[in-house]
């Protein structure tokens, strides 16, 4: 589940609101663990029906891959390894 906010102020205001209490009520019955973190960027995870680098690897790793120019992390061979499950 992802919840996005326009600013840190809006995020903090929501988490202290009655609306958040109502939205999260009963969640513990279905969720064993959650973690929240603030992300200051906007990322596209799927474009034209295909996972982007951020969708495949997550926004932070994708940002690092792009910044350092890790071309060995963006090829079709890597995409295949990440998307193909060898598990039974």
TIDREN-345699 format. One line per field, with one value per residue: residue number from 1; residue in three letters; chain; z, x, y of N, C-alpha, C in turn. Coordinates in steps of 0.2 Angstrom, whole numbers. Example, Ala and Ser with C-alpha at 12.3 -4.5 7.8 and 13.67 -1.06 7.14 Angstrom:
TIDREN-345699
num = (1:2)
residu = (ALA:SER)
chaine = (A:A)
n_zz = (39:35)
n_xx = (66:64)
n_yy = (-28:-11)
ca_zz = (39:36)
ca_xx = (62:68)
ca_yy = (-22:-5)
c_zz = (39:39)
c_xx = (66:64)
c_yy = (-16:0)
end
This chain:
TIDREN-345699
num = (1:2:3:4:5:6:7:8:9:10:11:12:13:14:15:16:17:18:19:20:21:22:23:24:25:26:27:28:29:30:31:32:33:34:35:36:37:38:39:40:41:42:43:44:45:46:47:48:49:50:51:52:53:54:55:56:57:58:59:60:61:62:63:64:65:66:67:68:69:70:71:72:73:74:75:76:77:78:79:80:81:82:83:84:85:86:87:88)
residu = (UNK:UNK:UNK:UNK:UNK:UNK:UNK:UNK:UNK:UNK:UNK:UNK:UNK:UNK:UNK:UNK:UNK:UNK:UNK:UNK:UNK:UNK:UNK:UNK:UNK:UNK:UNK:UNK:UNK:UNK:UNK:UNK:UNK:UNK:UNK:UNK:UNK:UNK:UNK:UNK:UNK:UNK:UNK:UNK:UNK:UNK:UNK:UNK:UNK:UNK:UNK:UNK:UNK:UNK:UNK:UNK:UNK:UNK:UNK:UNK:UNK:UNK:UNK:UNK:UNK:UNK:UNK:UNK:UNK:UNK:UNK:UNK:UNK:UNK:UNK:UNK:UNK:UNK:UNK:UNK:UNK:UNK:UNK:UNK:UNK:UNK:UNK:UNK)
chaine = (A:A:A:A:A:A:A:A:A:A:A:A:A:A:A:A:A:A:A:A:A:A:A:A:A:A:A:A:A:A:A:A:A:A:A:A:A:A:A:A:A:A:A:A:A:A:A:A:A:A:A:A:A:A:A:A:A:A:A:A:A:A:A:A:A:A:A:A:A:A:A:A:A:A:A:A:A:A:A:A:A:A:A:A:A:A:A:A)
n_zz = (0:-4:1:-4:-2:-4:3:17:28:26:26:40:46:42:48:61:62:64:53:48:59:58:45:47:56:62:54:59:60:47:43:46:48:46:38:37:27:22:5:-6:-19:-36:-44:-58:-60:-69:-86:-101:-100:-95:-83:-76:-72:-59:-55:-56:-48:-37:-30:-24:-26:-40:-43:-38:-47:-59:-56:-54:-66:-69:-80:-81:-74:-80:-91:-103:-99:-85:-81:-85:-76:-64:-65:-68:-60:-51:-42:-35)
n_xx = (4:3:4:3:9:8:17:28:22:8:8:12:1:-9:-6:-9:-22:-40:-44:-34:-33:-45:-44:-33:-38:-41:-31:-21:-25:-23:-10:6:18:23:31:36:41:48:48:55:54:47:41:40:33:28:27:19:14:25:38:47:64:64:52:56:67:65:63:75:86:86:88:101:108:106:113:126:129:127:128:128:117:105:102:94:97:98:86:78:83:79:65:61:56:64:59:50)
n_yy = (-6:11:28:44:61:79:86:86:92:90:76:73:79:72:59:62:63:60:53:45:36:30:24:15:7:-10:-15:-22:-35:-41:-37:-40:-33:-16:-2:15:28:43:49:60:61:59:44:34:18:9:10:11:-2:-9:-13:0:5:9:3:-10:-12:-3:13:20:11:12:25:27:18:25:37:33:27:13:3:-11:-15:-13:-20:-32:-45:-44:-39:-51:-60:-54:-55:-68:-82:-95:-103:-116)
ca_zz = (0:-4:2:-6:1:-7:7:24:33:25:29:47:48:41:53:68:61:65:46:49:64:54:39:49:61:60:49:62:58:41:42:52:49:41:39:33:26:17:-1:-8:-27:-39:-48:-62:-59:-75:-92:-107:-98:-94:-77:-77:-68:-52:-54:-56:-43:-31:-32:-21:-30:-47:-42:-37:-53:-64:-54:-55:-73:-68:-86:-80:-70:-84:-97:-103:-95:-78:-81:-85:-69:-58:-66:-68:-53:-51:-36:-36)
ca_xx = (0:7:0:7:7:11:22:29:17:2:9:12:-5:-14:-5:-11:-29:-45:-45:-29:-35:-51:-41:-29:-42:-42:-26:-16:-28:-21:-4:11:23:23:36:35:47:47:52:54:54:41:44:35:35:26:26:17:13:32:41:53:69:61:47:59:72:63:65:81:92:86:91:108:110:106:118:133:129:128:125:128:111:99:101:88:99:97:78:76:85:74:58:60:57:67:57:45)
ca_yy = (0:17:34:50:67:84:89:83:95:86:69:73:81:66:54:64:65:55:50:40:31:26:21:10:2:-17:-17:-27:-42:-43:-35:-42:-27:-10:3:21:32:49:49:66:61:55:39:30:11:6:14:8:-9:-12:-10:5:3:10:-2:-17:-12:1:20:21:8:15:32:25:15:30:42:30:25:6:0:-18:-16:-11:-24:-37:-51:-42:-39:-57:-63:-52:-56:-75:-85:-101:-106:-121)
c_zz = (0:-3:1:-3:-3:-3:14:29:32:27:36:50:47:46:60:67:63:59:46:53:61:49:41:54:58:55:52:61:52:39:48:53:44:43:35:32:21:11:-4:-16:-29:-44:-52:-62:-65:-80:-98:-105:-96:-88:-79:-72:-61:-50:-53:-50:-36:-33:-30:-25:-37:-48:-42:-44:-59:-62:-55:-62:-73:-74:-85:-76:-74:-90:-97:-99:-88:-77:-81:-78:-64:-59:-67:-62:-54:-45:-38:-35)
c_xx = (4:2:5:4:11:17:23:24:10:3:8:5:-10:-12:-7:-19:-33:-45:-40:-31:-41:-48:-37:-32:-43:-36:-22:-19:-25:-14:1:16:22:29:35:41:45:51:50:54:48:44:38:37:33:24:24:17:20:35:47:58:67:56:50:64:70:66:73:87:92:89:99:111:111:112:125:134:131:125:124:121:105:98:96:90:97:89:76:77:80:67:56:61:59:64:51:38)
c_yy = (6:23:39:56:73:87:85:85:91:79:69:75:75:60:56:65:59:50:44:34:27:21:15:5:-5:-19:-22:-34:-45:-42:-37:-36:-22:-6:9:24:38:49:56:67:58:51:36:23:7:11:10:0:-13:-9:-6:2:4:5:-9:-17:-8:8:22:18:11:21:31:22:20:35:39:28:17:3:-8:-20:-15:-15:-29:-43:-50:-42:-46:-61:-61:-54:-64:-78:-92:-106:-111:-118)
end
